[in-house]
Amino acid sequence: MAEASANNPPMPAAPSLVIEEYDSETAALMRSCLCPLIDKANSWQELIQGLTKRDYGLAIRAGRLVVIRRASGEQICTMRYLGTSLRDLSARWGRPMIAARRDQTAAGEFRI
């Protein structure tokens, strides 16, 4: 491994994804609300619009696709927690347009 120097600065630590664990009732309720949106959507735009109507959004945080609260940006859960992933959804609808965030490593915002 190469040492850090002026020309080769150390890599920043990988960002952590901190999402609260939900009790089984809350998890079931969340899945019953969000999974139908995922299943019925025919595009990234439809999914984001459906989430927006419920005051949620999609974002990339710590390299993972997450559902966030639109108002605060608080991370709610990963899409993997809901039974799908960025890879699965990209296979259905193509690659999404994502703008990288300069203030966070491995983070981005969806553009529709």
Rosetta silent file (secondary structure, phi, psi, omega in degrees, C-alpha in Angstrom):
SEQUENCE: MAEASANNPPMPAAPSLVIEEYDSETAALMRSCLCPLIDKANSWQELIQGLTKRDYGLAIRAGRLVVIRRASGEQICTMRYLGTSLRDLSARWGRPMIAARRDQTAAGEFRI
SCORE:     score description
SCORE:     0.000 S_00000001
   1 L     0.000  135.592 -178.448    0.000    0.000    0.000 S_00000001
   2 L   -75.280  144.649  177.971    1.336    3.415   -0.935 S_00000001
   3 L   -80.317  153.497  176.921    2.050    5.927    1.796 S_00000001
   4 L   -72.214  141.923  176.537    0.253    9.274    1.940 S_00000001
   5 L  -148.426 -178.173  178.825    2.241   12.249    0.663 S_00000001
   6 L   -61.647  -36.458  179.495    1.573   15.737   -0.672 S_00000001
   7 L   -86.234  -15.590 -176.962    0.973   14.263   -4.138 S_00000001
   8 L  -134.467   75.148 -176.456   -0.887   11.221   -2.837 S_00000001
   9 L   -66.314  155.717  179.896   -3.177   12.297    0.048 S_00000001
  10 L   -65.350  147.949  176.804   -4.788    9.598    2.190 S_00000001
  11 L   -70.625  140.838  176.578   -8.214    8.380    1.110 S_00000001
  12 L   -67.044  153.278  177.902  -11.040    9.638    3.311 S_00000001
  13 L   -61.841  145.418  178.760  -12.661    7.082    5.553 S_00000001
  14 L   -61.835  135.522  179.827  -15.628    5.355    3.983 S_00000001
  15 L   -67.652  150.619  178.380  -18.843    7.088    5.000 S_00000001
  16 L  -101.122  149.878  178.270  -21.115    5.170    7.304 S_00000001
  17 L  -108.916  106.391 -177.265  -24.764    4.597    6.678 S_00000001
  18 L  -104.764  110.626  177.922  -26.596    4.925    9.972 S_00000001
  19 L  -130.537  131.256 -178.171  -30.186    3.814    9.776 S_00000001
  20 L   -63.038  141.410  173.173  -32.264    2.959   12.789 S_00000001
  21 L   -78.696  136.796 -178.312  -33.453   -0.632   13.163 S_00000001
  22 L  -102.028  148.807  172.595  -37.236   -0.842   13.157 S_00000001
  23 L   -69.731  164.020 -172.166  -39.447   -3.077   15.242 S_00000001
  24 H   -62.154  -34.629  179.803  -41.351   -5.657   13.190 S_00000001
  25 H   -68.310  -43.821  178.643  -44.635   -3.711   13.223 S_00000001
  26 H   -65.160  -42.447  178.899  -43.030   -0.497   11.990 S_00000001
  27 H   -61.845  -43.185  179.431  -41.071   -2.391    9.337 S_00000001
  28 H   -64.325  -40.831  178.823  -44.234   -4.131    8.086 S_00000001
  29 H   -64.937  -43.631  179.168  -46.106   -0.829    7.950 S_00000001
  30 H   -63.072  -45.177  179.224  -43.279    0.878    6.088 S_00000001
  31 H   -64.022  -39.164 -179.588  -43.028   -1.963    3.582 S_00000001
  32 H   -67.453  -25.685  178.360  -46.799   -2.005    3.040 S_00000001
  33 H   -83.987  -42.287 -171.776  -46.665    1.719    2.241 S_00000001
  34 H   -93.503  -35.086 -176.781  -43.524    1.837    0.078 S_00000001
  35 H   -61.570  -39.409  176.534  -43.310   -1.536   -1.704 S_00000001
  36 H   -60.788  -33.825  176.211  -46.476   -1.001   -3.781 S_00000001
  37 H   -61.901  -42.862 -179.690  -44.956    2.248   -5.093 S_00000001
  38 H   -66.352  -45.028 -177.361  -41.872    0.360   -6.194 S_00000001
  39 H   -65.630  -37.243 -175.511  -43.869   -2.475   -7.749 S_00000001
  40 H   -84.922  -21.745 -176.595  -46.266   -0.213   -9.687 S_00000001
  41 L   -66.261  142.249  177.722  -43.719    2.318  -10.952 S_00000001
  42 L  -109.796    3.115 -179.614  -42.686    2.034  -14.595 S_00000001
  43 L  -164.154  166.264  174.432  -39.768    4.473  -14.402 S_00000001
  44 H   -58.966  -41.600 -178.122  -37.473    6.299  -12.029 S_00000001
  45 H   -60.803  -44.962  178.625  -39.652    9.363  -12.499 S_00000001
  46 H   -63.344  -40.439  179.185  -42.834    7.516  -11.453 S_00000001
  47 H   -63.870  -46.972 -179.021  -41.133    6.076   -8.379 S_00000001
  48 H   -64.487  -39.486  177.662  -39.776    9.446   -7.296 S_00000001
  49 H   -64.411  -41.641  177.615  -43.141   11.130   -7.894 S_00000001
  50 H   -63.068  -42.130  177.887  -44.912    8.457   -5.826 S_00000001
  51 H   -66.484  -38.988 -179.402  -42.422    8.866   -3.000 S_00000001
  52 H   -61.262  -39.094  178.418  -42.696   12.659   -3.202 S_00000001
  53 H   -60.909  -23.699  178.978  -46.474   12.477   -2.669 S_00000001
  54 L  -103.936   14.434  179.316  -45.725   10.768    0.651 S_00000001
  55 L    65.211   30.488  173.906  -42.973   13.277    1.545 S_00000001
  56 E  -115.972  169.778  175.764  -40.168   10.815    0.832 S_00000001
  57 E  -150.812  177.590  176.236  -37.389   10.846   -1.717 S_00000001
  58 E  -115.235  146.142  176.481  -34.527    8.745   -3.075 S_00000001
  59 E  -155.759  165.403  171.287  -30.842    9.439   -2.629 S_00000001
  60 E  -104.066  125.063  177.501  -27.472    7.766   -2.663 S_00000001
  61 E  -135.414  129.615 -179.308  -25.798    7.745    0.739 S_00000001
  62 L    52.763   34.839  177.607  -22.589    5.884    1.538 S_00000001
  63 L    77.325   10.194 -178.193  -22.885    4.274   -1.883 S_00000001
  64 E  -121.396  149.702  176.956  -26.325    2.822   -1.194 S_00000001
  65 E   -80.893  121.116 -176.092  -29.781    3.629   -2.530 S_00000001
  66 E  -130.087  153.128  170.154  -31.870    4.955    0.361 S_00000001
  67 E   -90.170  133.188 -179.144  -35.311    6.360    1.026 S_00000001
  68 E  -125.308  159.972  168.365  -35.089    9.747    2.742 S_00000001
  69 E   -78.714  129.009 -176.563  -37.481   12.254    4.283 S_00000001
  70 L   -63.023  -42.379 -174.585  -37.701   15.083    1.772 S_00000001
  71 L   -66.095  -42.473 -172.899  -37.892   17.871    4.339 S_00000001
  72 L  -107.372  -18.145 -174.719  -34.902   16.861    6.455 S_00000001
  73 L    79.043    4.500  179.626  -32.898   14.476    4.269 S_00000001
  74 L   -60.640  134.610  178.531  -33.033   11.947    7.116 S_00000001
  75 E   -77.531  126.148 -178.606  -32.278    8.427    5.924 S_00000001
  76 E   -93.859  -55.165  178.897  -35.258    6.127    6.481 S_00000001
  77 E  -163.904  164.731  174.349  -34.120    2.800    5.041 S_00000001
  78 E   -83.863  158.536  175.322  -32.189    1.260    2.191 S_00000001
  79 L   -67.931  -28.269  175.854  -33.995   -0.065   -0.846 S_00000001
  80 L   -60.524  -38.391  177.286  -32.404   -3.423   -0.022 S_00000001
  81 L   -60.679  -30.544  179.315  -34.394   -3.326    3.237 S_00000001
  82 L   -89.679    1.042  173.822  -37.517   -3.005    1.082 S_00000001
  83 L    98.652   12.815  177.324  -36.495   -5.993   -1.034 S_00000001
  84 L  -142.389 -177.239 -177.835  -34.881   -4.366   -4.062 S_00000001
  85 L  -151.585  170.585  175.587  -31.681   -2.567   -5.003 S_00000001
  86 H   -58.489  -41.288  179.177  -30.210    0.006   -7.354 S_00000001
  87 H   -61.621  -46.364  179.397  -29.068   -2.859   -9.560 S_00000001
  88 H   -61.439  -47.021 -177.703  -32.579   -4.389   -9.701 S_00000001
  89 H   -69.239  -35.168  177.000  -34.251   -1.081  -10.470 S_00000001
  90 H   -65.998  -33.630  176.869  -31.626   -0.141  -13.059 S_00000001
  91 H   -66.532  -33.042  179.566  -32.289   -3.436  -14.834 S_00000001
  92 H   -77.245  -43.701 -168.140  -35.995   -2.506  -14.999 S_00000001
  93 H  -120.472   -0.507 -175.192  -35.736    1.178  -15.955 S_00000001
  94 L    90.056  175.367 -178.186  -32.181    1.873  -17.044 S_00000001
  95 L   -71.939  134.953  178.823  -29.532    3.893  -15.276 S_00000001
  96 L   -79.393  160.463  172.476  -30.853    6.843  -13.279 S_00000001
  97 E   -89.150  119.436 -177.311  -29.556   10.385  -13.562 S_00000001
  98 E  -129.272  129.527  175.439  -27.732   11.155  -10.328 S_00000001
  99 E   -95.896  125.316 -179.964  -25.860   14.330   -9.448 S_00000001
 100 E   -67.062  143.625  174.093  -22.899   13.724   -7.151 S_00000001
 101 L   -91.965  131.108 -179.390  -22.789   15.622   -3.880 S_00000001
 102 L   -81.884  -18.132 -176.719  -19.543   17.458   -3.318 S_00000001
 103 L   -91.147   -5.031 -179.657  -20.034   17.666    0.440 S_00000001
 104 L  -139.474  144.552  176.146  -20.269   13.885    1.021 S_00000001
 105 L   -79.622  138.577  176.806  -18.313   10.887   -0.201 S_00000001
 106 L    55.591   43.703 -179.505  -20.285    8.306   -2.217 S_00000001
 107 L  -133.334  149.651  178.972  -23.464   10.413   -2.137 S_00000001
 108 E  -159.917  163.770  179.168  -25.771   11.754   -4.806 S_00000001
 109 E  -118.393  141.131 -179.601  -29.178   13.200   -5.533 S_00000001
 110 E   -76.119  141.770  176.741  -31.582   11.938   -8.182 S_00000001
 111 E  -119.420  125.694  177.516  -32.431   14.155  -11.139 S_00000001
 112 L  -121.417    0.000    0.000  -35.653   13.543  -13.036 S_00000001
